[in-house]
Amino acid sequence: MATIKVFADTNTLYPYYICDLLLHCAEEDLFTVLWTEDLLTELIEVLPRNKRKSRKSVEGMCDAIRRAFPEAEVFREAYEDSGSRCNTIR
């Protein structure tokens, strides 16, 4: 298992070729990608605005991230009300 952890923020999951590269590297165990439900919710709301991908397509992408990396989810209680998020993600 990779020891480097990378938080996938909205701007790292768009454009899609960056998203593909990031997730492929995580699949190859070069690092562990971290994500939150808040992030995926934001993606579903924001990405369809540019009209390149439909909401359904983005929802499918988010479902794929959930299925491919279930152990990488960071739950809200791990970062909410914390002075430093970096210290709460282990």
ZADRENBA-653624 format. One record per atom (N, C-alpha, C, O, CB): residue in one letter; x negated, y negated, z negated. Coordinates in steps of 0.05 Angstrom, whole numbers, plus 5000, padded with zeros to 4 digits. Atoms other than C-alpha are relative to their C-alpha. Glycine has a CB too. Layout:
! residues N
AXYZ;...
This chain:
! residues 90
M498350245000;M500050005000;M498249755000;M496249744986;M501950004976;A501550254998;A497649315017;A500149854974;A502049854959;A501149825023;T500150155025;T495448874960;T500649705005;T501349564986;T497350034987;I499450284994;I496348204995;I503049975004;I504250145018;I498449905026;K497250044997;K503347934989;K500549735014;K499349535007;K501450004972;V499450234984;V506347435038;V503049954998;V504650135004;V499150045030;F497250075001;F512847075027;F500949905027;F499749715038;F500649784978;A499050074973;A516747025092;A502149784996;A504449834990;A501350245014;D498250235001;D519846325091;D501449975027;D500550095047;D498549744991;T498450044976;T524846095143;T498249925024;T498550035046;T502149794996;N501750094977;N519545745185;N498050215009;N496750175029;N498549754992;T501749794991;T515446385188;T501550215015;T500350395027;T498550134976;L498349804985;L521246785217;L501249885025;L502950005037;L502250104981;Y499250124975;Y522446305274;Y497749825009;Y496749664993;Y502649834997;P498949864977;P520346285330;P499850304997;P498350404981;P498649915025;Y499749715003;Y521947015341;Y497450155004;Y497050364992;Y502150105018;Y502549854996;Y515047215367;Y498349994975;Y496750184970;Y498549885024;I501550015025;I512046985301;I501350204980;I499950344966;I500149714988;C498549815017;C517447385264;C499150285007;C498550444989;C503049965002;D500849734991;D515748005305;D497250064991;D496750284981;D500350025030;L502849965007;L508347925292;L499850044969;L498550234960;L498349765009;L500149985029;L509347815217;L501050274990;L499850404974;L501549774987;L498849755010;L513948405208;L498550255011;L498350454996;L502950015010;H501649784990;H509748865252;H497550044983;H496850264976;H499149955030;C502449985018;C503548705210;C500850124973;C499350274961;C498749724996;A499149885025;A507548865148;A500650305003;A500050454985;A502649854990;E499549724995;E509849525179;E497350165001;E497250394993;E501550045026;E502749874998;E502449685192;E498549994973;E496250074971;E498449875022;D501150015027;D501149555118;D497649824997;D495849864981;D499350284990;L502250205002;L496448965130;L500549824976;L498649714964;L499849845025;F499150155024;F500348605075;F502850084994;F504150215010;F499749695004;T497249955008;T506848655038;T501649745005;T500849534994;T500350094970;V498350244995;V512148175064;V502149994977;V503350194970;V501350015028;L498050045021;L516647885009;L502249835012;L501749655028;L498749864975;W497750154990;W523647615022;W502049994977;W501950144958;W501250135025;T497850035019;T529747384983;T502649995015;T502749935039;T499649754982;E497450034988;E537147404996;E500549715007;E501849655028;E502250104981;D499750284993;D536946644994;D498849935026;D499949785042;D498849824977;L501350054974;L532046645051;L501650115023;L502049975043;L497250145000;L498449884979;L536247115093;L502649855005;L503449825028;L500650304994;T497650164998;T542446715079;T499449745016;T501049665033;T501249934972;E500850254986;E538846085102;E499550065030;E500349905047;E497449894987;L500549934972;L536546435166;L502650035015;L502949945038;L498450265002;I497549964987;I543646645182;I501549745005;I502949715025;I501850194983;E498750264997;E546045935173;E498549825020;E499849675035;E500249864973;V501650194985;V540345565207;V499350095029;V499649935047;V497549944985;L501049914974;L537745985265;L502049985023;L501249905045;L499050274998;P498150024977;P544146015307;P500549725010;P501649685031;P502650134992;R499550284992;R544345255309;R498549935026;R499549755041;R499149814978;N501550074975;N539145245366;N501250135024;N500450095047;N497150084997;K498549874978;K543945675408;K498450215016;K499350305036;K501049795018;R501549794986;R538446165428;R500850284991;R500650475006;R497049964995;K499049755011;K541046715383;K502749964986;K503149754974;K497950124979;S497450025012;S548046845360;S499850064970;S497850184961;S502050205013;R499949945028;R549946895287;R499950304996;R498550404978;R502549884987;K500049715002;K551347635297;K497250115004;K496450304990;K501950125020;S502749914995;S544347735325;S498149944976;S496550124969;S498849865025;V501750075023;V541047375266;V500850174976;V499150264961;V500349704993;E499149825021;E545347775218;E498850285003;E498050404984;E503150024999;G501349744994;G542748405252;G497150014993;G496150204982;G500450075029;M502850025007;M535648175244;M499650014970;M497850144960;M498849745012;C500250015029;C536748035170;C500650284989;C499350374970;C501949794988;D499549735009;D539848725161;D497650185005;D497050364988;D502550115014;A502449844993;A533749035195;A497849944980;A496450134972;A499149945029;I502050065020;I529148665147;I500750134973;I498950244960;I499849694996;R499249875025;R533148915088;R499450305000;R498450424981;R503149964994;R500449714998;R532849635113;R497050085002;R496150274990;R501450115025;A502949944995;A525449615134;A498349954975;A496350084970;A499049855023;F501750085023;F522849275071;F501649974974;F501549754962;F498649735007;P498350035024;P527649415013;P498449954975;P499349804957;P501750244996;E501650035024;E522049444962;E498749724999;E497549654978;E497850215000;A501350264999;A519648754983;A501949774992;A501149534993;A498949945027;E498150215008;E525848374959;E499249894974;E498550034955;E502950114999;V500550155025;V524447854906;V502849904991;V504149755005;V498049765004;F497450075010;F530647774864;F500049724987;F498049634976;F501050214979;R499750285008;R533147084845;R499049954971;R497749754966;R502949915002;E500950045027;E531747174771;E497050004997;E495949914977;E501150224982;A502950005000;A524347274788;A498949725006;A496549665000;A498950205019;Y501150264992;Y523646564815;Y501849774991;Y500849544990;Y499749995029;E498350225008;E529646154791;E499349924972;E498750084955;E503050085002;D500650115027;D528345704731;D497250064992;D496650084968;D502050104980;S502849955007;S520945854735;S498349765007;S498849635028;S499050265015;G501850224995;G515545334731;G498250055024;G497449865038;G498449934976;S501849934978;S511245704781;S500950275012;S500650485000;S497150024990;R499149754987;R514146204830;R497750195005;R498150435004;R501449935026;C502349834993;C507246464848;C499350194977;C498550414981;C497649835007;N500649845023;N506346724778;N502150214994;N501550404979;N499649824976;T497949815006;T512947094777;T500150235021;T501450435016;T502649874999;I499949804979;I511747494841;I497550174997;I495250085001;I500149885029;R502349825004;R507348094827;R500150245018;R498450415017;R499850094971;
